[in-house]
Amino acid sequence: MIDWSRVDELVEEIGAEDFGEVVDLFLSEVEGAIDLLETAEGNPVVTEEQMHFLKGAALNLGFEHLAQLCLKGEKAAAAGRPEVVTPAEVRRVYETSRTSFQADLPARLVA
């Protein structure tokens, strides 16, 4: 679900002290993108754009399962089938990933 090696790499790149800000920005931007998906449900252009954004953001912070789902949604929307991956499914995977990430992160930052 979470690619912890990517998280470790990012923490090393930016430093543990700035990592919290990156996480806060990520969570805020992902929430906004999912809100846009929900508002524009069925619109293939908006769906493709937001899935692409979410895929990149998720990969950057190690949310591997979310990134794979968004890749599937992006490709489907580009093919004119935005209903293949629903906003509800994206939100569910995001929330599950976020919960896991937030639960395990403190111990990983100490190690």
Secondary structure by P-SEA (a helix, b strand, c coil): ccaaaaaaaaaaaccccaaaaaaaaaaaaaaaaaaaaaaacccaaaaaaaaaaaaaaaaaacaaaaaaaaaaaaaaaaacccccccaaaaaaaaaaaaaaaaacaaaaaac
